[in-house]
Amino acid sequence: MACCGETSTNGDDHGSVASLSRHFSARAYVYDPKRQRILLLKHRQLDIWVEPGGHVDANERPDDAAVREVLEETGIIVRLVSAPAPNFPAGVEKMLVQPLGIRAMSVGPQHEHVEFIYASVAVDGSLKNGEREFDQVRWFTLEEIRSAHAQIPRNVCLWSLICAEHVTSKILAEEMEGMRYDGK
């Protein structure tokens, strides 16, 4: 489904590789599990609420880019919450934080962004507003997200809820792992 002027690809309409330019970007949905809210930015030109994110710099890993972009755009320091990944023994493979998804977004004629989408939790910092391409930075409750706030695109609502569910399940799993069965 296309949204906000974006075109979707289904694997058949990627265009000619020779004429298509691609950039990699990293995006992070920031969830506050205590207050059950998601951090979004109001895009100045598009007049819609979006998640923090931006281009992956040369020699930068996508997971590092996601953390950097959130800090630059919002003033918040985050910890990424990895999606399931293979569990190799120590020293066999160095696994990066796994994104929740990877999507291809057409952002203009013959230009595509390959976006790594991460879940994260806020760990420190304070909100800053009015940076570069964003008018506002604001927390939205999950109820506001579910009610399909008029200026939040549907894909942003869906990813926000997926992030909240993923982070919540990871926190519960960590809590359960830390508990010991005492036989009672």
Buried (B, 14 or more C-beta within 10 A) or exposed (E): EEBEEBEEBEEEEEEEEEEEEEEBBBBBBBBBBEEBBBBBBBBEEEEBBBBBBBEBEEEEBBBBBBBBBBBEBBBBBBBBBBBEEEEEEEEEEEEBBBBBBEBBBBBEEEEBBBBBBBBBBBEEEEEBEEBEEBBEBBBBEBEBBEEEBEEBBEBBBEBBBBBBEBBBEBBEEEEEEEEEEEEE
